[in-house]
Amino acid sequence: MPRAIETQDLVKEYGDLRALDELSISVEDGEFFGLLGPNGAGKTTFIEILVGLVRKSGGEARVFGQDVVDDYREVRDAIGLAPQEYNVDRFFPIREVLQHKAGYHGIPEDEAERRADEALKTVGIYDKRDERFDWLSGGMKRRLLLARALVTDPDLLILDEPTAGVDVQLRHDLWNIVQELNEGGTTVLLTTHYIEEAERLCDRVAIINEGRKLEVASPDELMDRGTDTIYVRTQTTPSTAPDLTHLDRVEGVTIEDGRLAVRAKQGGRVAPQVLNELEARGHEIVDLEITRTSLEEVFVELTNDDGEGARSGEESAGIPGGDSA
């Protein structure tokens, strides 16, 4: 079975600027994959190459084994895209917008009508089917973009900042819809600025910066690389912090608000050793709390370590088809 997405040394150049710099990424069929990076990292450029809106400068890109250039039509039919920007025909009722979209992909009229209704029901705006795009609220517009991506029954669903600017309830509603689609077999590629979104939804994430891949791993694997804090409250607060750095993965101990704060990699695994050591030294344990490092902290550390960080918004805005995600 070919991978849902496979790129090898993918390059996109705009003059002297490399928006994508030999980017190699693979996404398995049925996977929920996140693409994270600061503004100007190359996320939207990557998506635009997959869907044929931008032509690559070099390297290879395939979707379900089909080349994005040589097999453009097959690739486009396999993908449903919910873009970050609104690009909807404002003069037709939204049901007709979806019917037109299906028709572009060669779906017969009767089938297009059925699929349009089904997509609108899936995202929860079927009752608005006869209204025009401009009459919808911001949240409903986001739902419509998702419905339009779904109307062709794609094997690969690409979501470019799908919950940007929506309220918390709608964000969770969209999460539930997309999770159900993924559980039904649809491969999902998600770009997002909400780290919580990636933590909750994604099987794996790729962190990219300035068009280059920094890391690919599951959210848990990435968070395991950060430093957790194990807070231990003892019956009597020690006058000085005990030295526990001889324990595997322990980096240091301080006293904070009457508690021992033990900084360690993979805090959940280290905690039993810490408790055993403290009890062996005569400390009576009263309470234990573990604060894990967040994916956001790992993301910031990785992107800050990668040179000077992302290109400025002004630089990105000057690129034709530039990455605004």
C-alpha positions in Angstrom: 0.0 0.0 0.0 1.6 3.3 -1.0 1.9 6.1 1.6 -0.7 8.8 1.7 2.0 11.4 1.3 5.6 10.9 0.4 8.1 13.7 -0.4 11.8 13.4 -1.1 14.1 16.4 -1.0 11.2 18.7 -1.9 12.4 22.2 -2.9 10.5 25.4 -3.7 12.4 28.5 -4.6 11.2 32.0 -5.1 14.3 33.8 -6.5 17.0 33.5 -3.9 14.7 32.4 -1.2 14.1 28.7 -0.5 10.6 28.3 0.9 11.1 24.5 1.1 14.6 23.2 1.5 14.9 19.5 0.6 11.9 18.6 2.7 11.4 14.8 3.1 8.1 13.8 4.8 6.1 10.6 4.7 2.5 10.2 6.0 1.0 6.7 6.3 -2.4 5.8 4.9 -5.0 6.4 7.6 -2.7 8.5 9.8 -3.6 11.7 11.5 -0.5 13.8 10.9 0.3 17.3 12.1 2.5 19.9 10.4 3.8 22.5 12.9 6.0 25.5 12.4 6.2 29.3 13.0 5.0 31.8 10.4 6.9 31.4 7.2 8.0 27.9 8.0 6.7 26.5 4.7 3.6 24.7 5.8 1.2 26.3 3.3 3.7 26.1 0.5 4.0 22.4 1.2 0.2 22.0 0.9 -0.1 24.1 -2.2 2.4 21.8 -4.0 0.4 18.7 -3.0 -2.8 20.2 -4.4 -1.2 21.7 -7.6 -1.5 25.4 -6.7 2.3 25.8 -6.7 4.8 24.0 -8.9 7.8 22.5 -7.0 11.3 23.6 -8.0 12.9 20.2 -7.3 12.5 16.9 -5.5 9.7 14.4 -5.5 6.1 14.6 -4.1 3.6 11.8 -4.3 0.0 11.2 -3.0 -1.0 7.6 -2.7 1.8 6.8 -5.1 0.7 9.3 -7.7 3.1 12.1 -8.8 1.7 15.5 -8.0 2.7 16.8 -11.4 2.5 13.9 -13.8 -0.7 12.5 -12.2 -2.2 15.8 -11.2 -5.9 14.9 -11.9 -5.7 11.7 -9.8 -3.9 13.4 -7.0 -6.4 16.3 -6.9 -9.4 13.9 -6.9 -7.9 12.1 -3.9 -7.5 15.3 -1.8 -10.0 17.4 0.0 -8.6 20.7 1.1 -10.0 23.1 3.7 -7.8 26.2 3.3 -6.9 28.8 5.8 -8.3 31.6 3.7 -11.9 31.9 2.5 -12.1 31.3 -1.2 -15.8 30.5 -1.7 -18.1 31.8 -4.5 -20.3 34.2 -2.6 -23.1 34.5 -5.2 -24.6 31.0 -4.8 -26.4 29.2 -1.9 -23.9 27.1 -0.1 -25.6 23.9 -1.2 -25.0 24.8 -4.8 -21.4 25.7 -4.0 -20.8 22.2 -2.8 -22.6 20.8 -5.9 -20.4 22.8 -8.2 -17.3 21.5 -6.3 -18.4 17.9 -6.8 -19.2 18.6 -10.5 -15.6 19.8 -11.0 -14.5 16.4 -10.0 -16.8 14.6 -12.5 -19.4 13.6 -10.0 -22.9 13.2 -11.6 -25.5 15.8 -10.7 -27.8 13.5 -8.7 -24.8 12.1 -6.7 -23.4 15.7 -6.3 -26.7 16.7 -4.7 -26.7 13.8 -2.3 -23.1 14.4 -1.3 -23.7 18.1 -0.8 -26.5 17.4 1.6 -24.5 14.7 3.4 -21.5 17.0 3.8 -23.6 19.8 5.2 -25.2 17.5 7.7 -21.8 16.1 8.8 -20.6 19.6 9.7 -23.9 20.7 11.2 -25.1 23.5 8.8 -27.7 21.6 6.7 -30.4 24.0 7.9 -28.3 26.9 6.3 -28.1 25.1 2.9 -30.1 27.9 1.0 -28.1 30.8 2.4 -25.2 32.5 0.7 -21.7 32.4 2.1 -21.6 36.1 3.2 -24.7 35.5 5.3 -23.0 32.9 7.5 -21.3 33.5 10.8 -17.5 33.1 11.1 -17.9 29.7 12.6 -20.4 28.5 10.0 -18.0 29.6 7.3 -15.3 27.4 8.8 -17.8 24.5 8.8 -18.6 25.2 5.1 -14.9 25.0 4.1 -14.7 21.6 5.8 -18.0 20.5 4.1 -16.5 21.5 0.7 -13.4 19.5 1.4 -15.6 16.5 2.2 -18.0 16.6 -0.7 -15.7 14.6 -3.0 -15.3 11.9 -0.4 -11.5 12.3 -0.3 -9.0 9.7 0.8 -6.7 12.5 2.1 -8.2 15.5 4.0 -5.9 18.5 4.3 -6.8 21.1 7.0 -4.8 24.3 6.9 -5.5 26.1 10.3 -9.1 24.9 10.3 -10.0 26.4 13.7 -8.2 29.7 13.4 -10.3 32.5 15.0 -13.2 30.2 16.1 -14.6 29.9 19.6 -13.7 27.1 22.0 -17.0 25.2 21.5 -16.7 25.2 17.7 -13.1 24.1 17.9 -14.1 21.1 19.9 -17.0 20.3 17.5 -14.6 20.4 14.6 -12.1 18.2 16.4 -14.8 15.6 17.0 -15.9 15.7 13.3 -12.4 15.3 12.0 -11.5 12.5 14.6 -14.6 10.5 13.4 -13.5 10.9 9.8 -10.0 9.7 10.6 -11.3 6.8 12.6 -13.4 5.9 9.5 -10.2 5.6 7.4 -9.6 9.1 6.1 -6.0 10.2 6.2 -5.7 13.7 7.8 -2.9 16.3 7.3 -3.3 19.2 9.8 -1.5 22.5 10.1 -2.2 24.4 13.2 -1.0 27.1 15.6 -2.8 25.5 18.5 -0.4 23.1 20.1 -3.2 21.6 22.1 -4.8 20.6 18.9 -1.8 18.7 17.7 -1.4 17.0 21.2 -5.0 15.8 21.2 -5.5 14.8 17.5 -2.2 13.8 15.9 -0.6 10.4 15.7 2.7 12.1 14.7 3.8 15.6 14.0 6.5 17.1 11.9 8.1 20.3 13.2 9.5 22.4 10.3 11.2 25.8 10.2 12.4 27.8 7.3 11.4 25.0 4.9 13.5 22.3 6.7 12.3 19.4 8.8 13.5 19.6 12.4 11.8 16.6 13.9 9.1 13.9 13.3 7.7 12.0 16.2 4.5 11.4 18.2 3.5 14.2 20.6 4.3 11.9 23.6 7.7 11.1 22.2 8.5 14.8 21.7 7.2 15.7 25.2 9.4 13.0 26.7 12.4 14.9 25.5 11.5 17.9 27.6 12.1 18.3 31.4 9.2 17.5 33.7 8.8 18.6 37.3 7.9 16.2 40.1 6.5 18.1 43.1 6.8 16.2 46.4 5.4 17.5 49.7 6.9 15.9 52.7 5.6 15.9 56.3 8.4 18.3 57.2 10.0 20.6 54.6 13.7 19.9 54.4 16.0 22.8 55.3 18.0 22.2 52.1 17.1 20.4 48.9 18.5 16.8 48.8 20.9 16.0 46.0 19.1 13.3 43.8 21.1 13.8 40.6 22.6 10.3 41.0 19.2 9.0 40.0 18.8 8.3 36.3 17.2 11.3 34.4 17.1 13.6 37.4 18.6 17.0 36.6 18.2 18.9 39.9 16.1 19.5 43.0 14.9 22.8 44.5 12.5 23.8 47.2 9.4 25.7 45.9 6.5 26.8 48.1 7.4 24.2 50.8 7.6 21.4 48.2 10.6 19.6 46.7 10.7 20.3 42.9 12.5 17.6 41.2 13.4 18.4 37.5 13.7 15.2 35.5 13.3 13.7 32.0 10.3 11.5 31.7 9.0 12.4 35.1 6.4 9.7 35.3 9.0 7.0 35.0 11.4 8.7 37.5 8.8 9.4 40.2 8.9 5.9 41.9 12.7 6.1 42.2 12.5 9.6 43.7 9.9 8.5 46.3 11.9 5.4 47.2 15.0 7.5 47.7 13.3 10.2 49.8 11.6 7.5 52.0 15.0 5.8 52.4 16.4 9.1 53.7 13.6 9.3 56.3 11.2 11.7 54.6 7.5 11.0 55.0 5.7 11.6 51.7 2.4 13.6 52.0 1.6 14.5 48.4 2.9 14.0 44.8 2.2 16.0 41.6 3.9 15.7 38.2 3.9 18.6 35.7 4.8 17.4 32.3 6.6 19.5 29.8 4.3 20.6 27.0 4.5 20.1 23.3 4.5 23.9 23.0 7.7 24.1 25.1 9.4 21.5 22.9 8.3 23.3 19.8 9.7 26.6 21.0 13.0 25.0 22.0 13.4 23.3 18.7 12.5 26.3 16.6 14.6 28.7 18.7 17.6 26.3 18.4 17.2 26.4 14.6 19.1 29.6 14.0 17.3 32.9 14.1 13.8 31.4 13.7 11.1 32.0 11.1 11.2 34.7 8.4 9.3 37.9 9.3 5.7 38.3 8.2 6.8 41.1 5.8 9.3 38.7 4.1 6.6 36.0 3.9 4.0 38.4 2.5 6.4 39.3 -0.3 6.5 35.7 -1.7 4.0 34.8 -4.4 1.8 32.1 -2.8 3.8 32.7 0.3 3.3 30.7 3.5 1.0 32.5 5.9 0.1 29.6 8.0 
